[in-house]
């Protein structure tokens, strides 16, 4: 090739690259400061102390573009230790920034600070951030909105994005709530559900309704509602009277769109939903209602919140007409959730939705409750006196939340011996009828299965191993569903079902063509969910139920993903400003 033609070729390549950058846009650095502090807030005739970020509830939204670098300076002005977890962010080779308390780092001490740095890449949609020490995430949380590089969605561009954070209003101190859960007491309830921090007009003080979240719309426009469930204990139903939704994404992954008049969303999940303002102009109630298992499970009070969709040009009195309210399912009707989730399929993209054809590791993990002796003895009167503590388990192992040093540091330094083992079981030691409802009440049937142990039993996977897990919700002392969250990875949801998983017949139901890709999956009440993922992110990754009382009580473990063959596939050293754990259980300063 001559010099001139080579120069022309180089120039053409440069022009193509420049044009691509102009269209797509260069990656940016998104920088924020999060000051976590106490603030008095008044609801339901009471002023209570709340933990918030930058004086906001919910906290600030992080608006990023796929490929951006995020830097967040955390300033802890609480009297308690703090970490922030960036829920759903893949954290490729940035495990040190995952923010899982005592798993990837020790908490930031009161009066101290911490800087998180990570990239958001290969994801588009809604994620979120929240505290990951004790129950503080009930109020320390906010949205992460990830926009596509070219600004284009695989659906009509909405007029506006609207994060809708479903949460709960607590007056009990959240640190005290954590202590009670750790002691096996999960009888405390929030006072109300919230929508973007508002209790809504179904709650009142001396007959004066609480403030409602209001969504102002214009007829004919379509809005992208970005739902996040930050609640500690409950899945929620959500409807808007007179309107339908098109579900287009979940956990920052696109879904094959489907229409519905109601969504259900579990703690930890995010969901992207289109709503077109195509009703007769007026006011319409939106309602969120907590979904709970029926008796004989321990009952949680009915929780709901109500907001308002308000069309432009309509008088404040709704032109003298009553405001329609959606008809909601019963509080204890769990089947609408199951059928809603059966509609989820991924929107396939080359290289993104390719289910691993082979499986290197298979785990069958049961999710339930058990008990341990309070004084450490092996024999005690199970659930008959104060001698025992109720715990949550995975394969009858209750995770011990140690507070001396982070597990990631122990793993990286090679000092994990005597702190944790790598023998998390492939399946429960004693098979039984996992969904026998006679296991819920205390009696001879469950008494044999109830005893368990507290331990840090982890599981190690080779880099790039294909892992298949069947999560089985059980009726062991309860029949809750379980929203299971895996840090550092997305996974394919192959199938779900009710009853006990059948390894012969249920495998035939697996969706290998277009399964949804998630980071949190709702395992149905006394049912199962099968997932598959590639362990391609080296480090120490927490996996746990996102019901707060379950995680505090031990329904958790961690997966170790080994280094790959190259520096680019290995866990790097901690960042230069990463503060290791001190002898007091906080990060060093």
N, C-alpha and C positions, 0 to 999 in steps of 0.2 A: 504494500500500500504506500502511495506517495505521501510526502509531508503535507501537501495541501488537502488531499482527501482525508487524511488522518485528523487534521485540524478541524475540518468540517464535521467529521464524525464526533469528535470530542465536544465541539460547540453544540451539536444537536443533542447530545446526551445531557450537557449542562442545561440547555434550554428546557428539556423534558423534566429534569429534576427541579429546576426553578419553578416551572409551571405547576408541578405536583405540589411543591411546598406552598405555592401561592394559593392553590385550591384547598389543600388539606390544612395548612397552617402548621407552623412549628410548635413543638411541645413547649409548654410554658412551665414556670415555677409558680405554684399557688401557695402563698404563705399566710398563716394565721397565728394569732395568739389566743389561747384558751385560758382564761383565768377562772379557776373553779373556786367558788366561795359560797358562804351561807347567805341566805336572804329570807326575810320574813314575807310570807304570802298569806292572804286572807281568803278563805273559802268556807262556805257552810257555817258562817258565824264564828269561825275560829281563825286565829292567826297562828301559823305554825312555821317553824324553821325548815327551809328547804335548801337542798344543795343544787346549785345551778352553775352554768357557764356563761360568763359575760353578762350576767343579769337576765338571762333569757331562759324560758321554758316553753317549748323545746329549745335546745341550744342552737348556735349558728349553723347554717347550711354551708357545706363545702361544695362550691360549684367548680367542677373540673371538666377537662376534655380528655378523652381517651389518649393516653400517652404522656399526660402531664406528670410532673413531680410535685409532691405535696410535702410541705414543711409546716409542722404545727408545734409551736412553743407552748408547752403545758406549764402553767404556774399554779401550784397547789396552795391555796389559802384555806384549806379545810383542816380541822384538827385530826384528820385521818389520812392514811396512805391512799394513793391514787395511781391508777394506770388508765389509759384510754386504748380500747381495742377498735380497730378499723374493720368493722364487721363485713366480711365478704371480699375485702381487698385481697388479691392473690398473694401479695407480699413475696414475689419471686425473688429468692436469695436475700430477702430483707426480714428474715424471721426475728431478728433483734428488735424490730419495730412493731411486732404484732400486738403488743400491749396486753397479753394475758397474764394477770397477776400470779406470780410465783411459778409460772410455767415458762414464759420467755423473759421475764424481768421481775425484780422486786419492786414493790410500790414506791412511788415518789413520796418522800417524807413530807410531813406538814411544813410549810414555809419554803419548800424547795421547788425545783423546776426540772423539766426534761424536754428535749427536742426530738420529735419523731420525723424521720425522712423516709419516704417510700414513693414508688411510682404506681400510678394507676394505668394499667396497660392491658389491652385486649378485652376490656369490659365496657359495656354501654348500658345505662339504665340507672337504677336506684340501689344504693348501698346505704350504710349508716355507721355511725360511730357511737360508742357508749363506754361508760366506766366498766372496768372488769375486775373490781375488787369489792367484795360484799355486795349488798343490794343497791348500791348507789346508781346503777343504771336506770332505776325507776325515774330519776329526774336529770341525771347527767347523760344526755344523749342528743343526737341531731342527725340530720340527713346528709348524705353524700350523693350529689346529682352528677352523673357522668354522661356528658354529651358526646355524640359521635364526632370524629375528626372533621368530616366534611359537612356536618350539620344536617345530614339526611338520615331519616328513619325509614324502615321498611313498612311504613304506614303513613297516612296523611299527616303533614306537619301540624301540630296543635297550635292553637292561638296562644296558649300559656301553659307552663308547668305549675302544678300546685302540689307541693308535699302535704300529705295528710298523715300526721303522726298520731296513732292510736296509743294512748297510755292510760295510766291510772293515778288517782289522787290518794296519796298516803299522808296521814297525820302522825302515825307511829314513826319514830326516828328510824331511818333505814339501816343504820348500823346495829341498832337493837333488834330490828327485824331479822337481820342476818344471824345474830347470836341465837335468837329463838329457833330459827330454822336449823342451825347447827346442832341444837340440842334435841332435834326431832320433833319440834312443835311447829306445825304449819297450820294453825288455826286462826292466824291473823289475816284480815282482809282489808283491801283498800276501801275507801268510802264511795268512790265513784269512778267510772270510766271518764276519759278525756279525749277530746279531738283538738289537736294542736294546742294542748295545755288548757283548753276551756272545758268546764264541766257540763255546760249546756243547761237549757231551761227546764229539764226534768229534775234537776237538783235545785233546791232553793233554801234561803235563809229567812225565816219569819215571813214566808209568803212571797219574798222577792226572788225571782228566778236568777240563777247564775248566768253569767255571760256565755253566749254561744259562739262557736266558730261559724263564720259567714263566708260563703263562696259566691262572689258576684260574677254573673255571667251575662253574655249577650246572646240573644236568640240566633241560632244558626252556627255558632262557633263551637269548636271541639276543644276540650281541655284534657291534658295528660295529668291524671291524678296519680301521684306517687305515694303509695301507701307503705307505711312502716308500722309494725306492731312492736312497741317497746315494753308492753305489759310484762309484769313479772310472772303471772300465773295463768293467763287466759288467752285462748283463741277467741277471735271476734268475728261475728257476722256484721256486714255493712251493706246498707241500701240507701238509695235516694228515691223518694216517692216520685212516681211518674216518669222515671228515667231508666235507661238500660246502660250497660257497660260493654266495652270490648276489651278483654284482657289481652295484652300484647307482650308482657314481659314479667319476669320475676328474678330477683337476686342478680340483677345486671346482666341477664341473658334474655334474648328474645324468645317468645313463644309463638306457636302457630295461633293466630288470633281466633278467639271464640267469644260469642255474645252470652251475656248473663244479666239477670236483674239483681244479683247479689254476689258479693265476694265473701270468702272466709279467709282469714289470715291469722297465722299462729305467731307467738313470740319469736323474734329473730328473723322472720320472713319480711321481704319487701315485694311489692307487686305494682306493676305499671298498667294503668287502666285508662282507656279513652272514654270520655263521656261527652256526648253532643247535647247542647242545650236546644232540644227540639220540641219541648213541651210548650203548651200555651203559656205565655209570659205570666209570671206570678212568683209566689214564694213556695218552696217545697222543703219539707224536713228531710235531713239525712240522719240516720240512726246507726249507732254501733252498739251491739249487744254481746256480752260475754257468753261463750258456749261452754258448758260444764257437764261432766258425766252425771248421770242420774244416781239416786240412791241405789245401793248402800254406801257409795263413796262419800267421803267427807264433803259436806256441802259448803260452797262459797256463795255469799249473798248475790242476788241479781245485780249485775253491773251494767249500766248503759249510759250513753251520752247522746245528745241530740244537737245537731247543727242546722244550718239553713243554707239552701241554694236560693239566691235572690237575683231575679232577672232585672236587667236595666229598664228603667222607665215605669216600674211598678211602684205604687204608693207604699209607704211604710206599713199601712194596715192591710196590705195585700188586696187593695181595691175593695175592701169590705168583705172578702171571701175567707172562709176557713183555710188554714194551711194544711195540705194533705200530709199524712204521716205514713210511712211504709209499714206494711204488715210483716213482722219479723217471725222467724221460727221460734219455737219454744227454747228456753234456756238449756234444757237437757236433751234436746234433739240433736244428736251428733251425726246423723246420717247425711244432712245437707252438706256438711264439710267433706265427707267421703266422696259423694257424687260430684261435687264441684271439682275436687282435685283429680278425679278420673278423666277430666277433659284436658288436662295439661299435656301438651306435646311441644317439643322444641321446634324452633324455626331453623332448619338445617342451613349451615354455611360450610363451604369447603374447608377442611382442616380444623373445624371447630366442633362439629358434632360427629365424631367418629368413635363409636364405642369400641374399646379394645376387644378383639375377637377371642383372645386367650385370657385365662385367669391364672395368675401366679399364686395368689393368696385368697382363701375363702374363710370368712368369719360369719358365724351365726350368733348374734348378740341379743340376749334377752334383757328387757328393761322392766324393772319392778322395784319393790321395797323389800326390806328385811330388817333385822335388828342385831345389835351387838350389846354385849354387857358393858354397862357404864364404867365399871372399875377395871376392865380389861380381862376379867376372868373368862374362862371358856363356857362355864355353866352358870346360868342364872334363870330367873323366872321370866320366860319370854313374854313380853308385852303384858305382864300381869302386875307390874309394880314399877317404881322408879329405878329399879335395877338395870333397866334396858333403855337404849336409845334407838329410835326408828331411823333407819338410813335408807338411801336409794342406791340401787346397784345396777351394774352391767355384768351379765353372766355371774351373778351372785358375788361380785367383788365391788366393794364400796371404796371409791377413791379417797385416799387420805391427802388432804390439802396441807402439805408441809409449808412452813414459813421461814425456813432458815436460809435458803438460797433458791434461785430459779433453777428449774430442771434443765433449761437450755444451757445455762452456765456449767452445770454439772456434766452434762453430756459433752459439751465442747472441750472442757478441761480434762475429761476422762476421770472425773471424781464421783461418778454416780454409784459406785459400789457401796452397798450399805444404805443408800438413800432410796433407790428404786430397783426393781427387777424388770426384765424384759420378757415376762412370761404371761402376759395377758392371754386368757384362754380363748381358743378358737370357738368354743361353744360352752354352754353351761355344763358343769360337772355332772349334775343329776338331771336327766331329761324328765319332763312331766307334762301334763296337759296344761299348757301355758295360759290358756284362755278359759279355764274352768272358773265360772263366777263364784263357786263356793270357796275360792281362795281369798275372796275379799274380806269376809268377816274372820275374826280370830276364832280358830277352832283346830281340831286335830289334823285336818287335811293340810293346812298351811304350816302347822307347828314344826313339822319335820323339815320343811324347806326354808323356814324363816331365818335361822342363824347364818351369819356371814362374818366377814372380817374387814377391817380397814387396812388398806395397803396401797402402795403406789406400784401397780403392775402395768407396765407399758408394753407396747408392741413395736418391733422394729421391722422396717421394710427396706429392701434394696432399692436403689435409685431406679426409677422407671418401671417398678413392679406394677402389674395390674392387680388391683384389689377389689374383690366383691364382698359386700357385707349385706346380710339380711338382718334388719332390725325387727325384733319381735316384741311388741308391747304385750305385757302380761296382766293377769288379774291378781297378781300377788300383792295382797293387802290394799289394792286400789285398782282402778281400771282407767287411769288417765291415758290420753294420747301422749305422744312425746315428740316435740319438735327437736330433731337432732341436728347439731351444727358442727361442721368440720372446718377448722381453721386452715388457711393456707392452700386450699384446693377447692375446685368445683368438682361435682360428681354427677354422673348420669343417674337419673331415677328410672329404673327399668320397669318397675311394676309395684302395685300395692294390692292388698287384699285383706279380708276380714277372717278372723279365726286363726288357727295355727298354720304356719307356712308349710306347704307340701313340696318337698324338694324334687318330687317326680313330676307332678302335674302343674304346679305353679310356675315352674321354669318355662313352660310353654307359653305363658302370658307375657314374657319379657319383650319389651319394645327395643329392638336393636336399630330400628330405622331412624326414628326422630324423637328419642327420649328427651325430656327436659333436662337442662343443665342447671344445677342449684348448688348452694352452699349450706342451706338449711332445708330439711325435709320433715314434713309432718307425718309421723308414724301413727296410723289411726288407732283409735281405742280398741283394745283387744284384737289387734290386727298386725299386719307386717308391711314393711317396705323394703325393696331390694335396690341397692345402689352399686355402682361400679366407678372406680376412678383410677387414674395413673398417679403413682407416687413420684412426681417429677419435681418436687420442691424441697430441697434438703433442709433439715432442721428438726425442731421439736414442735409438734402441732397438737393443740388441744382438741378433743372431740367430746361433746357433752350435750345433754338436754338443755334447752333454753328456757324451761320453766325454772325460775330462780330457786325455788325450794328443792327441786331435784338436783340441781348442780351443787348447791351448798351441802346437801345431804349425801352427795357422792356419786351421782349418775354421770360419771366422767372417766376419761383416761387420756392418754396422749400417745400419738403415733410418732415414732422416730423415723425419719426418712434419711437414709445414708447418702453420703456424697456420691456424685457421679464420677466419671473417669477423668474429667478435666476441671480446671479452675472455674470455668464458666458454668459448670454443673455442680459446684460444691458450695457449702455454706461458708461465706467469708468470715473473717474475724469480726468481732463487734466493732462498731464505729468508734472512732477516736474519742468521741464525747460520751460514749455509753458508760453509765455509771454502774459498776458491779454491785452485788449485794453486800451489805455490811453485816456485822454481827447482830444488829438489832432487827434484822428482817426487812429493813428499808434499803433502797439503793444508796450507795456511798456518795458523799458530797464533800 
